Amino acid sequence: MRVTQTTTERGLNQSILPMRLYQKAKKLGIWDPRDIDLTQDKEDWKGLSDAEQQYVLRLCSMFQAGEEAVTRDLLPLVRVISLEGRLEEEMYLTTFLWEEAKHTEMFRLFLDDVVGVKRDITEFHGENYKKIFYEFLPEAMEALIQDQSPEAQAKASVTYNMIVEGTLAETGYHAFYTSLKRLNKMPGLISAIDYLKKDESRHIGYGTYLLSRLICENENIWDVVNSHMETLLPYAIGVVNEIITPDENMPFGLNIDEFINFAMKQFQFRMDTLERARTRNVDEIYLISEESVGVLR
């Protein structure tokens, strides 16, 4: 028989990280993609070279499909958390899903209103990209429908939060900033990226919390996390290499090595943060600070 948590003495634990993220999301996640002014972006797009347009379109195609994927693939994790009776975590995850949907909407608005693209742009999805977003991500998340074990949850969160969001999306933001923001181009898109980055920092913060909790609660989970991170890393670096094609005239004067170094730095930060969970107890994980997991204000 179900027991309703909020009508018992337990109530809601306002101190744990998921509830603090829930409170932040209610205040900081309230932005509407349709309020983003893309007027200057349309003019800036016309002034880009063919190589620059190709680069922006490739990057947006990767983000567009990625945001759709994470929107579609999150639900099994929400269900698992609900089945475990972790109401505070489930409450936060409702904002998580809503934000992913808005990100999906935002990139499609940009593609429609600024680029005016009418054709299929999945041509920009390379083999490494497909491996992560077409195979690893949906397989890890859908596995939770049949298998709610800590091991399955760890693999799902590593794929979703640590690799897709914590490594690839963060590198993608860096790519937008080093190309468009540095040159004061497309202010509407950059404004949207700023919102996305803050939203995703909360998502990554939750993933760090979830994995840290699983590591504390189960002796074998660190090995699962470590192994799965190492499995996915080569494909993640492969995706970064696919952001720009080798060319003597690199768009915006970009350097692919800088992107790879940035991605590796993000990956190592995630690994170091999770490894620290091995020396903590669960009560310490509950009270982990937003700053320690990179949540932006």
Residue pairs with C-beta under 8 A, 6 or more apart in sequence:
5 11
5 12
5 85
5 87
6 12
6 87
12 19
12 87
12 88
13 19
13 88
13 286
14 20
15 286
15 287
16 88
16 286
16 287
17 205
17 206
17 209
17 286
17 287
17 288
17 290
17 293
18 86
18 88
18 89
18 91
18 92
18 206
18 209
19 88
19 91
19 92
20 290
21 92
21 95
21 202
21 205
21 206
21 290
21 295
22 88
22 91
22 92
22 95
24 202
24 290
24 295
25 92
25 95
25 96
25 99
25 199
25 202
26 95
28 198
28 199
28 202
28 297
29 95
29 98
29 99
29 199
29 202
31 102
31 195
32 102
33 102
33 105
33 106
33 109
33 192
34 109
36 106
36 109
36 188
36 189
36 191
36 192
37 187
37 188
37 191
38 109
38 110
38 113
38 114
38 188
38 189
39 188
40 186
40 187
40 188
41 110
41 114
41 186
41 187
41 188
41 189
42 113
42 114
44 185
44 186
45 53
45 56
45 114
45 115
45 186
48 56
48 185
49 251
51 247
51 249
51 251
52 179
52 251
52 252
53 115
54 251
55 179
55 243
55 244
55 251
55 252
55 254
56 115
56 179
56 180
56 186
57 115
57 117
57 121
57 124
58 124
58 243
58 244
59 172
59 175
59 176
59 243
60 107
60 110
60 111
60 115
61 121
61 122
61 124
61 125
62 124
62 125
62 129
62 172
62 239
62 242
62 243
63 103
63 107
63 169
63 172
64 104
64 107
64 108
64 111
64 121
65 122
65 125
65 133
66 133
66 164
66 168
66 169
67 100
67 103
67 104
67 106
67 107
68 104
69 133
69 137
69 138
69 164
70 100
70 137
70 160
70 164
70 165
71 97
71 100
71 101
71 103
71 104
72 138
73 137
73 138
73 141
73 142
73 160
74 93
74 96
74 97
74 100
74 141
74 160
75 97
76 141
76 142
76 143
76 144
76 145
76 156
77 93
77 141
77 144
77 153
77 156
77 157
77 160
78 90
78 93
78 94
78 97
79 144
79 145
80 144
80 148
80 153
81 89
81 90
81 93
82 90
83 148
84 148
89 206
89 210
92 206
93 206
96 202
96 203
96 206
99 199
99 203
100 203
102 199
103 196
103 199
106 192
106 196
110 188
110 189
110 192
111 117
111 121
114 186
114 188
114 189
125 133
125 134
126 238
126 239
126 242
127 238
128 235
128 236
128 237
128 238
128 239
128 241
128 242
129 238
129 239
129 242
131 235
131 238
132 159
132 163
132 164
132 168
132 232
132 235
132 236
132 239
133 164
136 159
136 163
136 232
136 235
137 159
137 160
137 164
140 152
140 155
140 156
140 158
140 159
140 160
141 156
141 159
141 160
143 152
143 155
143 156
144 152
144 153
144 156
150 214
150 217
150 218
150 221
151 220
151 221
151 224
153 210
153 214
154 211
154 214
154 221
154 224
154 225
154 228
155 224
155 228
157 207
157 210
157 211
157 214
158 211
158 225
158 228
158 229
158 232
159 228
159 232
160 207
161 203
161 204
161 206
161 207
161 208
161 210
161 211
162 204
162 207
162 208
162 211
162 229
162 267
162 270
162 274
163 229
163 232
163 233
163 236
165 200
165 203
165 204
165 207
166 204
166 207
166 266
166 267
166 270
167 236
167 263
167 266
167 267
167 270
168 236
168 239
168 240
168 263
169 196
169 200
170 197
170 200
170 262
170 263
170 266
171 240
171 243
171 259
171 262
171 263
171 266
172 243
173 193
173 196
173 197
174 259
174 262
175 243
175 254
175 259
176 189
176 190
176 193
177 190
177 193
178 252
178 254
178 258
179 185
179 251
179 252
179 254
180 186
180 189
180 190
180 252
181 190
181 193
182 252
183 252
197 296
198 296
198 297
201 294
201 295
201 296
202 295
202 296
204 270
204 293
204 294
204 295
205 290
205 293
205 294
205 295
208 270
208 273
208 274
208 288
208 293
208 294
209 285
209 288
209 293
211 221
211 225
211 274
211 277
212 273
212 274
212 276
212 277
212 280
212 285
212 288
213 277
213 282
213 285
213 286
214 221
214 225
215 221
215 222
215 225
215 274
215 277
215 278
216 277
216 280
216 281
216 282
216 285
217 282
222 274
222 275
222 277
222 278
225 274
226 271
229 267
229 270
229 271
233 267
236 263
236 267
237 260
237 263
237 264
240 256
240 259
240 260
240 263
241 256
241 260
243 256
243 259
244 250
244 251
244 254
244 256
244 259
246 256
250 256
269 294
273 292
273 293
277 285
